[in-house]
Amino acid sequence: MLGELDRPEAEIAAYDELIERVGKASGPALREQVATALFNNGATLGELDRHDAAIAANDELIERFGRASEAPLREQVAKALLYKGITLGVLDRHDAEIAAYDELIQRFGAALNRSSARP
């Protein structure tokens, strides 16, 4: 809602508060909310041209949930790697950009091939 009201700083603060309050929760619903908050935080920071902070948010999401087996968390990790690569490209850090894309392919390329395979 805060994003829709064009209040990005308040939006970031709300994400940070959610992450602080329930960031260590073990329940799947709360873990999904934390992952979503981290991703949205990074996206909002990127929109504000705070690219290093956006990359840090994506890195935190990848670090926290990179080994998760739940599909919603894996999707957030994949999106974080993609947006990390895009942001690194904006910063002309192309070697790191390529490394992020390579990691995305390494982690999720096989899953993509399985999901698009025909019986």
C-alpha contacts under 8 A as a table, 3 or more apart, distances in Angstrom:
res1	aa1	res2	aa2	distance
1	M	4	E	5.11
1	M	5	L	6.33
2	L	5	L	4.97
2	L	6	D	6.39
2	L	7	R	5.30
2	L	8	P	6.73
2	L	10	A	6.56
2	L	11	E	5.16
3	G	6	D	5.04
3	G	7	R	5.58
3	G	8	P	5.59
3	G	11	E	5.92
4	E	7	R	7.53
7	R	10	A	5.52
7	R	11	E	6.19
8	P	11	E	4.79
8	P	12	I	6.11
8	P	44	T	6.68
9	E	12	I	5.14
9	E	13	A	6.24
10	A	13	A	4.94
10	A	14	A	6.16
11	E	14	A	5.13
11	E	15	Y	6.37
11	E	41	N	7.89
11	E	44	T	7.98
12	I	15	Y	5.13
12	I	16	D	6.11
12	I	41	N	5.71
12	I	44	T	7.09
12	I	45	L	7.66
13	A	16	D	5.00
13	A	17	E	6.10
14	A	17	E	5.07
14	A	18	L	6.25
15	Y	18	L	5.16
15	Y	19	I	6.18
15	Y	37	A	5.23
15	Y	38	L	7.07
15	Y	40	N	7.75
15	Y	41	N	6.16
16	D	19	I	5.11
16	D	20	E	6.06
16	D	37	A	7.78
16	D	41	N	7.78
17	E	20	E	5.00
17	E	21	R	6.02
18	L	21	R	5.18
18	L	22	V	6.02
18	L	23	G	7.15
18	L	34	V	6.97
18	L	37	A	7.30
19	I	22	V	5.61
19	I	23	G	4.51
19	I	34	V	5.62
19	I	37	A	6.96
19	I	38	L	7.44
20	E	23	G	5.49
21	R	24	K	7.98
22	V	25	A	5.28
22	V	30	L	6.86
22	V	34	V	7.13
23	G	31	R	7.30
23	G	34	V	5.94
25	A	30	L	6.32
25	A	31	R	6.43
26	S	30	L	7.24
26	S	31	R	6.49
27	G	30	L	5.54
27	G	31	R	6.14
28	P	31	R	5.04
28	P	32	E	6.15
29	A	32	E	5.21
29	A	33	Q	6.41
30	L	33	Q	4.96
30	L	34	V	6.23
31	R	34	V	5.11
31	R	35	A	6.20
31	R	73	L	7.85
32	E	35	A	5.10
32	E	36	T	6.10
32	E	72	P	6.75
32	E	73	L	6.14
33	Q	36	T	5.06
33	Q	37	A	6.05
34	V	37	A	5.01
34	V	38	L	6.14
35	A	38	L	5.14
35	A	39	F	6.20
35	A	61	L	6.11
35	A	65	F	7.49
35	A	73	L	6.71
35	A	76	Q	6.46
36	T	39	F	5.09
36	T	40	N	6.02
36	T	76	Q	6.88
37	A	40	N	5.12
37	A	41	N	5.80
38	L	41	N	5.02
38	L	42	G	6.24
38	L	57	A	5.84
38	L	58	N	6.90
38	L	60	E	7.51
38	L	61	L	5.95
39	F	42	G	5.19
39	F	43	A	6.28
39	F	57	A	6.94
39	F	58	N	6.33
39	F	61	L	6.99
39	F	76	Q	6.97
39	F	79	K	7.88
39	F	80	A	6.37
40	N	43	A	4.94
40	N	44	T	6.06
41	N	44	T	5.21
41	N	45	L	6.13
41	N	54	A	7.28
41	N	57	A	6.74
42	G	45	L	5.09
42	G	46	G	6.10
42	G	53	A	7.11
42	G	54	A	4.08
42	G	55	I	6.79
42	G	56	A	7.68
42	G	57	A	5.07
42	G	58	N	6.05
43	A	46	G	5.06
43	A	47	E	6.29
43	A	54	A	6.56
43	A	83	Y	7.97
44	T	47	E	5.04
44	T	48	L	6.44
44	T	54	A	7.71
45	L	48	L	5.09
45	L	49	D	6.47
45	L	50	R	5.14
45	L	51	H	6.63
45	L	53	A	6.49
45	L	54	A	5.14
46	G	49	D	4.96
46	G	50	R	5.35
46	G	51	H	5.13
46	G	53	A	7.80
46	G	54	A	5.35
46	G	87	T	7.43
47	E	50	R	7.41
48	L	51	H	7.94
50	R	53	A	5.58
50	R	54	A	6.25
51	H	54	A	4.88
51	H	55	I	6.16
51	H	87	T	6.45
51	H	91	L	7.76
52	D	55	I	5.12
52	D	56	A	6.23
53	A	56	A	4.93
53	A	57	A	6.25
54	A	57	A	5.15
54	A	58	N	6.34
54	A	84	K	7.76
54	A	87	T	7.84
55	I	58	N	5.07
55	I	59	D	6.04
55	I	84	K	5.60
55	I	87	T	7.10
55	I	88	L	7.87
56	A	59	D	4.94
56	A	60	E	6.11
57	A	60	E	5.09
57	A	61	L	6.31
58	N	61	L	5.10
58	N	62	I	6.18
58	N	80	A	5.06
58	N	81	L	7.04
58	N	83	Y	7.71
58	N	84	K	6.28
59	D	62	I	5.03
59	D	63	E	5.99
59	D	80	A	7.62
59	D	84	K	7.92
60	E	63	E	5.02
60	E	64	R	6.01
61	L	64	R	5.24
61	L	65	F	5.92
61	L	66	G	7.40
61	L	76	Q	7.84
61	L	77	V	6.54
61	L	80	A	7.06
62	I	65	F	5.45
62	I	66	G	4.72
62	I	77	V	5.39
62	I	80	A	6.87
62	I	81	L	7.48
63	E	66	G	5.55
64	R	67	R	7.80
65	F	68	A	5.17
65	F	73	L	6.44
65	F	74	R	7.38
65	F	77	V	6.73
66	G	74	R	7.08
66	G	77	V	6.12
68	A	73	L	6.39
68	A	74	R	6.41
69	S	73	L	7.40
69	S	74	R	6.69
70	E	73	L	5.52
70	E	74	R	6.21
71	A	74	R	5.02
71	A	75	E	6.08
72	P	75	E	5.12
72	P	76	Q	6.44
73	L	76	Q	5.09
73	L	77	V	6.29
74	R	77	V	5.05
74	R	78	A	6.18
75	E	78	A	5.08
75	E	79	K	6.21
76	Q	79	K	5.06
76	Q	80	A	6.04
77	V	80	A	4.99
77	V	81	L	6.24
78	A	81	L	5.22
78	A	82	L	6.29
78	A	104	L	6.21
78	A	108	F	7.24
79	K	82	L	5.03
79	K	83	Y	6.12
80	A	83	Y	5.21
80	A	84	K	5.87
81	L	84	K	5.01
81	L	85	G	6.21
81	L	100	A	5.84
81	L	101	Y	6.86
81	L	103	E	7.49
81	L	104	L	5.88
82	L	85	G	5.21
82	L	86	I	6.34
82	L	100	A	7.12
82	L	101	Y	6.48
82	L	104	L	6.96
83	Y	86	I	4.89
83	Y	87	T	6.01
84	K	87	T	5.16
84	K	88	L	6.12
84	K	97	E	7.35
84	K	100	A	6.70
85	G	88	L	5.12
85	G	89	G	6.22
85	G	96	A	7.36
85	G	97	E	4.33
85	G	98	I	6.87
85	G	99	A	7.83
85	G	100	A	5.16
85	G	101	Y	6.04
86	I	89	G	5.08
86	I	90	V	6.42
86	I	97	E	6.85
87	T	90	V	5.04
87	T	91	L	6.45
87	T	97	E	7.78
88	L	91	L	5.03
88	L	92	D	6.34
88	L	93	R	5.18
88	L	94	H	6.61
88	L	96	A	6.58
88	L	97	E	5.06
89	G	92	D	4.91
89	G	93	R	5.63
89	G	94	H	5.54
89	G	97	E	5.64
90	V	93	R	7.59
93	R	96	A	5.63
93	R	97	E	6.12
94	H	97	E	4.70
94	H	98	I	6.05
95	D	98	I	5.25
95	D	99	A	6.26
96	A	99	A	4.89
96	A	100	A	6.23
97	E	100	A	5.21
97	E	101	Y	6.46
98	I	101	Y	5.09
98	I	102	D	6.01
99	A	102	D	4.95
99	A	103	E	6.10
100	A	103	E	5.10
100	A	104	L	6.23
101	Y	104	L	4.94
101	Y	105	I	6.24
102	D	105	I	5.11
102	D	106	Q	6.02
103	E	106	Q	4.93
103	E	107	R	6.00
104	L	107	R	5.30
104	L	108	F	5.87
104	L	109	G	7.24
105	I	108	F	5.30
105	I	109	G	4.50
105	I	110	A	7.94
106	Q	109	G	5.80
106	Q	110	A	7.73
107	R	110	A	7.54
108	F	111	A	5.15
108	F	112	L	6.35
109	G	112	L	5.17
109	G	113	N	6.37
110	A	113	N	5.05
110	A	114	R	6.20
111	A	114	R	5.08
111	A	115	S	6.13
112	L	115	S	5.19
112	L	116	S	6.22
113	N	116	S	5.37
113	N	117	A	6.08
114	R	117	A	5.25
